[in-house]
Amino acid sequence: MNSEIGILITTAFSIGFIHTLIGPDHYLPFIALSRARKWTYPRTLLITVICGVGHVLSSVVIGMIGIAAGVAISRIQGLEGMRGDIASYLLLGFGLAYMSWGIRKGIRGNIHSHSHTHTDGTKHEHHHDHQTEHTHVHSKKTSTFWWLFIIFVLGPCEPLIPVLMYPAAKVNTIGVIMVVVAFSLATITTMSVMVSLAYFGLKQVRFAFFERYAHALGGAIIALSGGAMIFLGL
C-alpha cells in the first residue's frame, strides 16, 4: 500500500505541474492584470496564490462530498466538466468586457489640443485628455480580484478527481490528504513561478502604445485564455 500511495503522490504532483503549465488560463490573467493595473509583485503573487487555493480546494470539496456520498467518479467528472464550461465562458466574457473598457480608457487618454481666440485677438492652445479632466477615478481593484477569484473557484481541476478517488476507495485518509497536498503544491507553485517570471520579464518592456492600451491588451489576453479553454480544450 505504501508503494501505491507513493506512486499516486508522484502522479498527483506531476499531473498538477503539467496541467497548470499547459493551461495558460492558470497564469495569463494574473500576468495581464498585474501589468495593466500596475500591481506590485507581492500583491500579484498574493492574488495568484489565493485564486490558486480556491481553484484546487473547490474540486477537493466536491471530490470529498462525492466520496462520502458514494457517487461514481464519472458523475463527479461530469459535474467538474460543467463547472469548467461555466468558468471558460465567464473568463471569455470578463476578458471581452475588460478589453472594451480598456479601449475606451485608452482612447480617452489620448492627449489633444484646442485653440482659443480671445477678444483682444490673441490665440493660444491648451492640451488635455478626457480621462483626467472629465472622469472620476474609482478603484476597481477589489472587484477585479473577486471576479478572478470566482472564476478560478468555478474552474475545475479535472485530473485531481480520479487520482483522489483511488486512495479514498481504499479507505486511506492519509493517502487522500497527501495526494491533495502534492497536487495543490504543484499547481499553486507552478502558477506562482510562471506569473513571477512574466512579471519581472515584462518590467523590461516599455512602449507608450502598450502602456496606454495596457487594460485593453490585458482584457484581450484574458479573453484569448477563455477562448482557448472553450475551443481548444486547454
C-alpha positions in Angstrom: 0.0 0.0 0.0 2.9 2.4 0.8 4.3 2.0 -2.7 0.9 2.5 -4.2 0.4 5.8 -2.3 4.0 6.9 -3.2 3.1 6.3 -6.9 -0.1 8.2 -6.5 1.6 11.2 -4.8 4.2 11.3 -7.6 1.5 11.1 -10.2 -0.6 13.8 -8.5 2.4 16.2 -8.3 3.3 15.5 -12.0 -0.3 16.0 -13.2 -0.6 19.2 -11.2 2.6 20.6 -12.8 1.7 19.6 -16.4 -2.0 20.5 -16.0 -1.0 24.0 -14.9 1.9 24.5 -17.3 -0.1 23.7 -20.5 -3.1 25.6 -19.3 -2.4 29.3 -19.9 -5.6 30.2 -18.2 -3.9 29.4 -14.9 -1.4 32.3 -15.1 -2.1 34.6 -18.1 -5.0 36.5 -16.4 -2.7 37.4 -13.5 0.2 38.4 -15.8 -2.1 40.6 -17.9 -3.9 42.3 -15.0 -0.8 42.9 -12.9 0.7 44.8 -15.8 -2.4 46.7 -16.7 -3.3 47.6 -13.2 0.3 48.2 -12.1 0.1 45.7 -9.2 3.1 45.4 -7.0 4.9 42.0 -7.1 3.7 41.0 -3.5 0.1 41.9 -4.5 0.3 40.0 -7.7 1.7 36.9 -6.0 -0.8 37.0 -3.2 -3.8 37.2 -5.6 -2.3 34.4 -7.7 -1.9 32.1 -4.6 -5.4 32.9 -3.2 -7.0 32.1 -6.5 -4.9 29.0 -6.9 -6.0 27.8 -3.5 -9.7 28.4 -4.3 -9.2 26.7 -7.7 -7.8 23.5 -6.1 -10.0 23.4 -2.9 -13.3 23.7 -4.8 -12.5 20.5 -6.6 -11.3 18.8 -3.4 -14.5 19.7 -1.6 -16.6 18.2 -4.5 -14.4 15.1 -4.5 -14.8 14.6 -0.8 -18.5 15.0 -0.9 -18.7 12.5 -3.8 -16.6 10.1 -1.8 -18.8 10.4 1.3 -21.9 10.0 -0.7 -20.6 7.1 -2.7 -21.1 8.9 -6.0 -19.4 7.4 -9.1 -16.3 9.0 -10.5 -18.0 9.6 -13.9 -20.7 11.7 -12.3 -18.2 13.8 -10.4 -16.2 14.3 -13.5 -19.4 15.3 -15.3 -20.0 18.0 -12.7 -16.5 19.2 -13.0 -16.8 19.4 -16.8 -20.0 21.6 -16.4 -18.1 23.9 -14.0 -15.3 24.1 -16.5 -17.7 25.3 -19.2 -19.1 27.9 -16.9 -15.7 29.2 -15.9 -14.5 29.3 -19.5 -17.3 31.4 -20.7 -17.0 33.7 -17.6 -13.3 34.2 -18.4 -14.1 35.0 -22.0 -16.9 37.4 -21.1 -14.8 39.1 -18.4 -11.9 39.5 -20.8 -14.1 41.0 -23.6 -15.7 43.4 -21.1 -12.4 44.4 -19.7 -10.9 44.8 -23.2 -13.8 47.1 -24.2 -13.4 49.2 -21.1 -9.6 49.3 -21.7 -10.1 50.5 -25.3 -12.4 53.3 -24.2 -9.9 54.3 -21.4 -7.0 54.3 -23.9 -8.9 56.5 -26.4 -10.0 58.9 -23.7 -6.4 59.1 -22.6 -5.2 60.5 -25.9 -3.8 64.0 -25.5 -5.1 66.5 -27.9 -5.1 70.3 -28.2 -7.7 73.1 -28.6 -7.1 76.6 -30.0 -8.8 79.6 -28.5 -9.0 83.2 -29.7 -9.5 85.9 -27.1 -11.4 89.2 -27.6 -8.1 91.0 -28.0 -7.1 88.8 -30.9 -4.5 86.7 -29.1 -4.6 82.9 -29.7 -3.4 80.1 -27.5 -3.6 76.3 -27.4 -4.0 74.0 -24.4 -3.6 70.3 -24.3 -5.7 67.9 -22.3 -7.1 64.4 -22.3 -10.6 63.4 -21.5 -9.6 60.9 -18.9 -8.1 63.3 -16.4 -10.5 66.2 -17.0 -13.8 64.6 -17.4 -13.8 61.4 -15.4 -13.6 60.5 -11.8 -11.2 57.8 -10.7 -12.8 54.9 -8.9 -10.8 51.9 -7.6 -11.7 48.6 -9.3 -9.0 46.6 -7.6 -11.4 44.8 -5.2 -14.0 43.9 -7.9 -11.3 42.7 -10.3 -9.9 40.4 -7.6 -13.4 38.9 -6.8 -14.1 38.3 -10.5 -10.8 36.4 -10.8 -11.4 34.5 -7.6 -15.0 33.4 -8.5 -13.8 32.3 -12.0 -11.0 30.3 -10.5 -13.2 28.7 -7.9 -15.6 27.6 -10.6 -12.7 26.4 -12.8 -12.2 22.6 -12.1 -9.1 20.6 -11.5 -10.4 17.6 -13.5 -7.2 15.5 -13.2 -7.4 15.6 -9.4 -10.7 13.7 -9.1 -9.7 10.2 -10.3 -6.3 10.4 -8.6 -8.1 11.5 -5.4 -10.8 8.8 -5.6 -8.5 5.8 -5.7 -6.8 6.0 -2.2 -10.2 7.1 -0.8 -11.8 4.0 -2.1 -9.1 2.1 -0.1 -10.2 4.0 3.0 -6.9 5.6 3.3 -7.5 9.1 4.7 -3.7 9.9 5.0 -3.3 8.9 1.3 -6.0 11.2 0.3 -4.5 14.1 2.2 -1.1 13.5 0.8 -2.3 13.3 -2.8 -4.3 16.6 -2.3 -1.3 18.3 -0.8 1.0 17.1 -3.6 -1.4 18.2 -6.4 -2.1 21.6 -4.6 1.6 22.4 -4.1 2.4 21.6 -7.8 -0.5 23.6 -9.1 0.0 26.7 -7.0 3.8 26.7 -7.2 3.7 26.4 -11.0 1.2 29.2 -11.2 3.3 31.4 -9.0 6.6 30.7 -10.9 5.0 31.4 -14.3 3.5 34.6 -13.0 6.7 35.7 -11.3 8.9 35.0 -14.4 6.5 37.0 -16.6 6.1 39.8 -14.1 9.8 40.6 -13.9 10.4 39.9 -17.6 7.7 42.4 -18.7 9.2 45.1 -16.5 12.0 45.3 -19.0 9.5 46.1 -21.8 8.1 49.7 -22.1 6.2 51.1 -25.1 4.0 54.1 -24.9 1.3 52.5 -27.0 1.2 49.4 -24.8 1.1 51.5 -21.7 -1.8 53.5 -22.9 -3.8 50.4 -24.0 -2.5 48.1 -21.3 -6.0 47.4 -20.0 -7.3 46.6 -23.5 -4.4 44.2 -24.1 -4.9 42.6 -20.7 -8.5 42.0 -21.5 -7.7 40.6 -24.9 -5.2 38.1 -23.3 -7.8 37.0 -20.7 -10.4 36.6 -23.5 -8.0 34.5 -25.5 -7.3 32.3 -22.5 -11.1 31.8 -22.1 -11.4 31.1 -25.8 -8.6 28.6 -25.7 -10.4 26.7 -22.9 -13.6 26.7 -24.9 -12.4 25.9 -28.4 -9.0 24.1 -27.8 -9.8 22.4 -24.5 -6.7 23.8 -22.8 
